[in-house]
Amino acid sequence: MALVARRGGRRRRLMADINVVPYVDVMLVLVVILMVAAPFVNPSVVDLPSVAKAGQQRDVPVRVVVRSDGRVSILEPGKGEIPVPAGQLIASVRSRQKTSGTPVVIEADAKVQYKSVVDVMRDMQKAGIERVGLSVQLAQ
């Protein structure tokens, strides 16, 4: 907004000044709001892995194979399938686990009855084996 000013009575010229006081007031209010709100904002803490942790080997899971005829075996790398008697599955799995947190993966044939796989999982759950998973083949 320009104002018309008279100087000397004869000439008229426009004054091109901007009133910045309202803008300064708004900025000061925003600064006060940010200063008051800053202590209430909790920065998120990201727990990044260290170099030593990143290089650790993961536990190789114990692989339990359930066949369509009801046979259960343990698949060991380099040795192949080792048949396990019906009552000895938990003891065989525990002997092959390096730690109590070593995962167990159940691999079942597509023609296996669902009940057989659930029975194996139930037995492992009762024995206190926590990390039990199912192996699947991705469709192509």
N, C-alpha and C positions, 0 to 999 in steps of 0.2 A: 504494500500500500504506500503510495507516495503522498507526501504532504506538500502543499504549496506554501512557500514562505515569501515574505516581502522583505526586501532590504532596500533601504533608501527610498521606499515608496514607489519607485518607478518599475523596477524589474521584478519579474516573477520567475522563480525557478523551482524545479522539483527537487525534493530531498529524497535520496535513495538509501535510507537507513533501515536496517531490519532490527526489530525489537527481539533480542535473544533471551531476555529474562525468563519468559515462560519455558523455553527449551532447557535452560539451566535448571530451573525448578524441577522439571520432569526428570532430568538426568540424576539430580541429587536424590530424589525419591527412589529411583531405581537402584542406585548405589546402596542406599540404606536398606532396602528390601533384600538385596543380595547379601549384605553383611549380616543381617539378622538370620537369613535362611541358611547360610553356609555351614554353621556348626551342626545343623540337623541332617545334612546329607552325609551318609556313610559311603566312603569309597569302597568299591567292590575289591576284594582281595582275591587275586588269582594265584593259586598254588602251582607254579610251574615246576616241571620235573628238572632235576639236576642232571648233569652229564653222566654221573655214575648210575643214576636210576635208569636212564634211557638205554644204557648198554646192557642191562641185565637180560638174561635169557628167560623166556617164559617157560612155565612148566609144560611138559608134553603130557597131554591128557591120556588117561587109561581108557582104551577103547574096548567096549563090551559089545560082542556081536550076538544077536538073537536070530536064529534061523527059523524058517517056516515050519520045520518039523519039531520045533521046541528045544533044540540043542542050544546051549549057551557056551560061548567061548570068549577068550580074551585075545585080542590081536596085538601082538608085540612086533615092533619094527625089527626087521632082520630075521625073526624067528617064525613069523606067520601066526596062524591061529592055534591057540592052545586050548583044547577042550577042558571045560570045568564041570565037575559033578554038580548036581542040583543044589546041594546044601553047602558047597564050598565057594560060592560066588563072592560073598562078602569078604571072606578071608583072603581069597586070591586078589581081589581089588585092593584091599588094605595093604597087602604085601608089596604091591606094585606102585602104590602111591608114595611119592618122595616126602611129601608133607601132608598134613590133614586138609590143606586147601587145594591140593592137586585135583583138577577137574576130571570127571568121568563122563565119557561120551558113549551113548548107546546107539549102535548102528543096527537097524532091523531091516530085514527083507520086506519088500513091499507087500508080500503075501502073508506076512506074519499076522496072527490074530492080535488085535489091539490089547486084549487082556494079558497076553504074554509080556508085552512091553510094559504095561502098567504094573504087573506083578514084580518085574525086575526093578522098576523105579521105586515101588513101595518098599521092597526089601532094603534098598539102599537108603531110603529115607529113615526107616526104622533103625538102621545101623548107625545113623548120624552122619552119613556122607552128605555134605551140603551142596556141593557144586556138581549137579547132574544135568546133562543136556542130551538132546536128541540130534543125531546127524541126519541131514537131508541132502538130497541131490537137487540142484537147481534145474528147472526145466529149460530146455534149449529152444 
